[in-house]
Amino acid sequence: MDFLKDIWMFMRERKKYWLAPIIIVLLLLGFIIIFGGGGSAVSPFIYTLF
């Protein structure tokens, strides 16, 4: 959580708010890969998105 806090403080201090959507999309894609790659019950729903 310290890493996310550091990123947030960097964005606030340097007025780089345009980085927030990029970071959110990358985190969402990471979660999709983690949960979709395991062959879990969530996989069929992820495959329908793409």
N, CA and C atoms as an extended XYZ file, in Angstrom:
150
Properties=species:S:1:pos:R:3:atomname:S:1:resname:S:1:resid:I:1 pbc="F F F"
N         0.821       -1.203        0.000 N   MET     1
C         0.000        0.000        0.000 CA  MET     1
C         0.861        1.261        0.000 C   MET     1
N         2.078        1.164        0.506 N   ASP     2
C         2.964        2.328        0.489 CA  ASP     2
C         3.286        2.756       -0.943 C   ASP     2
N         3.393        1.772       -1.833 N   PHE     3
C         3.679        2.074       -3.228 CA  PHE     3
C         2.551        2.902       -3.849 C   PHE     3
N         1.310        2.499       -3.598 N   LEU     4
C         0.173        3.252       -4.131 CA  LEU     4
C         0.092        4.644       -3.514 C   LEU     4
N         0.424        4.731       -2.230 N   LYS     5
C         0.428        6.033       -1.565 CA  LYS     5
C         1.495        6.942       -2.166 C   LYS     5
N         2.668        6.378       -2.459 N   ASP     6
C         3.738        7.163       -3.072 CA  ASP     6
C         3.341        7.647       -4.464 C   ASP     6
N         2.692        6.777       -5.227 N   ILE     7
C         2.244        7.182       -6.563 CA  ILE     7
C         1.225        8.312       -6.461 C   ILE     7
N         0.279        8.181       -5.526 N   TRP     8
C        -0.737        9.216       -5.353 CA  TRP     8
C        -0.106       10.550       -4.941 C   TRP     8
N         0.851       10.504       -4.019 N   MET     9
C         1.509       11.740       -3.584 CA  MET     9
C         2.300       12.366       -4.736 C   MET     9
N         2.932       11.535       -5.574 N   PHE    10
C         3.651       12.044       -6.737 CA  PHE    10
C         2.691       12.764       -7.687 C   PHE    10
N         1.531       12.125       -7.948 N   MET    11
C         0.567       12.735       -8.864 CA  MET    11
C         0.011       14.037       -8.300 C   MET    11
N        -0.241       14.080       -7.009 N   ARG    12
C        -0.771       15.306       -6.403 CA  ARG    12
C         0.252       16.439       -6.425 C   ARG    12
N         1.496       16.088       -6.102 N   GLU    13
C         2.537       17.120       -6.005 CA  GLU    13
C         2.913       17.689       -7.369 C   GLU    13
N         2.982       16.828       -8.375 N   ARG    14
C         3.426       17.263       -9.694 CA  ARG    14
C         2.269       17.558      -10.649 C   ARG    14
N         1.029       17.468      -10.153 N   LYS    15
C        -0.179       17.731      -10.961 CA  LYS    15
C        -0.243       16.824      -12.188 C   LYS    15
N         0.037       15.566      -11.983 N   LYS    16
C         0.009       14.573      -13.065 CA  LYS    16
C        -1.231       13.690      -12.935 C   LYS    16
N        -2.389       14.305      -12.854 N   TYR    17
C        -3.627       13.552      -12.656 CA  TYR    17
C        -3.997       12.709      -13.872 C   TYR    17
N        -3.422       12.994      -15.019 N   TRP    18
C        -3.714       12.215      -16.212 CA  TRP    18
C        -3.150       10.793      -16.110 C   TRP    18
N        -2.251       10.553      -15.137 N   LEU    19
C        -1.717        9.210      -14.945 CA  LEU    19
C        -2.707        8.271      -14.272 C   LEU    19
N        -3.675        8.812      -13.557 N   ALA    20
C        -4.616        7.987      -12.796 CA  ALA    20
C        -5.389        7.006      -13.681 C   ALA    20
N        -5.998        7.424      -14.802 N   PRO    21
C        -6.716        6.441      -15.632 CA  PRO    21
C        -5.810        5.346      -16.183 C   PRO    21
N        -4.576        5.696      -16.510 N   ILE    22
C        -3.641        4.702      -17.033 CA  ILE    22
C        -3.341        3.656      -15.969 C   ILE    22
N        -3.093        4.103      -14.746 N   ILE    23
C        -2.780        3.178      -13.647 CA  ILE    23
C        -3.983        2.300      -13.329 C   ILE    23
N        -5.174        2.877      -13.344 N   ILE    24
C        -6.380        2.098      -13.053 CA  ILE    24
C        -6.597        1.025      -14.110 C   ILE    24
N        -6.420        1.361      -15.373 N   VAL    25
C        -6.593        0.380      -16.452 CA  VAL    25
C        -5.555       -0.734      -16.330 C   VAL    25
N        -4.325       -0.388      -16.017 N   LEU    26
C        -3.291       -1.415      -15.854 CA  LEU    26
C        -3.605       -2.350      -14.686 C   LEU    26
N        -4.098       -1.799      -13.588 N   LEU    27
C        -4.468       -2.640      -12.449 CA  LEU    27
C        -5.632       -3.563      -12.792 C   LEU    27
N        -6.628       -3.037      -13.500 N   LEU    28
C        -7.766       -3.874      -13.905 CA  LEU    28
C        -7.325       -4.997      -14.841 C   LEU    28
N        -6.460       -4.690      -15.792 N   LEU    29
C        -5.964       -5.739      -16.678 CA  LEU    29
C        -5.157       -6.787      -15.918 C   LEU    29
N        -4.402       -6.348      -14.931 N   GLY    30
C        -3.661       -7.295      -14.111 CA  GLY    30
C        -4.568       -8.229      -13.347 C   GLY    30
N        -5.649       -7.683      -12.782 N   PHE    31
C        -6.612       -8.529      -12.060 CA  PHE    31
C        -7.307       -9.498      -13.012 C   PHE    31
N        -7.635       -9.048      -14.219 N   ILE    32
C        -8.273       -9.934      -15.191 CA  ILE    32
C        -7.334      -11.072      -15.567 C   ILE    32
N        -6.065      -10.765      -15.750 N   ILE    33
C        -5.102      -11.817      -16.103 CA  ILE    33
C        -4.930      -12.798      -14.956 C   ILE    33
N        -4.853      -12.291      -13.734 N   ILE    34
C        -4.663      -13.166      -12.572 CA  ILE    34
C        -5.862      -14.082      -12.384 C   ILE    34
N        -7.059      -13.511      -12.411 N   PHE    35
C        -8.245      -14.315      -12.156 CA  PHE    35
C        -8.680      -15.118      -13.379 C   PHE    35
N        -8.385      -14.646      -14.557 N   GLY    36
C        -8.784      -15.350      -15.768 CA  GLY    36
C        -7.833      -16.462      -16.168 C   GLY    36
N        -6.597      -16.352      -15.792 N   GLY    37
C        -5.612      -17.350      -16.188 CA  GLY    37
C        -5.655      -18.622      -15.375 C   GLY    37
N        -6.310      -18.601      -14.246 N   GLY    38
C        -6.321      -19.770      -13.377 CA  GLY    38
C        -7.358      -20.806      -13.724 C   GLY    38
N        -8.183      -20.578      -14.733 N   GLY    39
C        -9.211      -21.546      -15.077 CA  GLY    39
C       -10.315      -21.584      -14.034 C   GLY    39
N       -10.552      -20.467      -13.410 N   SER    40
C       -11.553      -20.424      -12.346 CA  SER    40
C       -12.947      -20.284      -12.937 C   SER    40
N       -13.921      -20.107      -12.059 N   ALA    41
C       -15.310      -19.954      -12.480 CA  ALA    41
C       -15.553      -18.599      -13.134 C   ALA    41
N       -14.610      -17.681      -13.004 N   VAL    42
C       -14.765      -16.348      -13.580 CA  VAL    42
C       -14.359      -16.342      -15.053 C   VAL    42
N       -13.611      -17.324      -15.483 N   SER    43
C       -13.062      -17.353      -16.843 CA  SER    43
C       -14.112      -17.192      -17.943 C   SER    43
N       -15.245      -17.898      -17.891 N   PRO    44
C       -16.212      -17.718      -18.992 CA  PRO    44
C       -16.719      -16.287      -19.120 C   PRO    44
N       -16.830      -15.585      -18.035 N   PHE    45
C       -17.307      -14.202      -18.090 CA  PHE    45
C       -16.242      -13.280      -18.673 C   PHE    45
N       -14.983      -13.558      -18.396 N   ILE    46
C       -13.897      -12.733      -18.927 CA  ILE    46
C       -13.771      -12.949      -20.424 C   ILE    46
N       -13.923      -14.196      -20.883 N   TYR    47
C       -13.790      -14.482      -22.300 CA  TYR    47
C       -14.891      -13.807      -23.111 C   TYR    47
N       -16.065      -13.616      -22.522 N   THR    48
C       -17.134      -12.946      -23.253 CA  THR    48
C       -16.855      -11.460      -23.419 C   THR    48
N       -16.017      -10.884      -22.550 N   LEU    49
C       -15.680       -9.465      -22.688 CA  LEU    49
C       -14.777       -9.225      -23.890 C   LEU    49
N       -13.928      -10.183      -24.199 N   PHE    50
C       -12.979      -10.010      -25.286 CA  PHE    50
C       -13.381      -10.893      -26.421 C   PHE    50
